[in-house]
Amino acid sequence: MSEPAPIPAPIIVTALLGKTDAAWFDALRRRHFPPERNQLEAHLTMFHHLAPSLEGELKHRLAGETRGVRAPTARVGGLISLGGGVAFRIESPELADIRDRLADAFAPLLTPQDKAGWRPHVTVQNKVPPQEARALLRTLEADFRPRPVAIAGLASWWYRGGPWAPLSRHMFA
């Protein structure tokens, strides 16, 4: 007897960070994220909820955006208060252009959150009391200097409630 097919799930799209930068962000997440809520590695979400029916076209478009293409330049440009957490703002006009092209392609199917515009960031703390988040923000701001961050590729993931299940990876040249 064969196993039943997996239930369709929303698709998340992220930019993949370079290994060194991912390790740096992950270390900050381990230090500052509530352990029971830290189910994911550091990530830069581009889309929060795409319809499962877009799987084939999405993979094709992500491959087209990355195959033979030089990685976009990016930098950590500042810090963002999330109220109950802290994130690093990522600046990359080239990555924003990729996101805009994908958003245009899927415009009729985007959720309100994904239509609302994009604030690229990597969260290192979330779901903590506001005073704890403000303290971390002050600490990180004291030593902050903008710096380059490597964008290695794009990825898609199935969201099924817990840790994300990998769907596809598309690496830049």
Helices and strands as residue ranges (DSSP letters): E 11-17, H 19-32, G 35-37, E 44-50, G 52-54, H 55-66, E 75-81, E 86-91, H 93-106, G 107-109, H 112-115, E 121-125, H 130-143, E 147-148, E 151-158, E 165-171
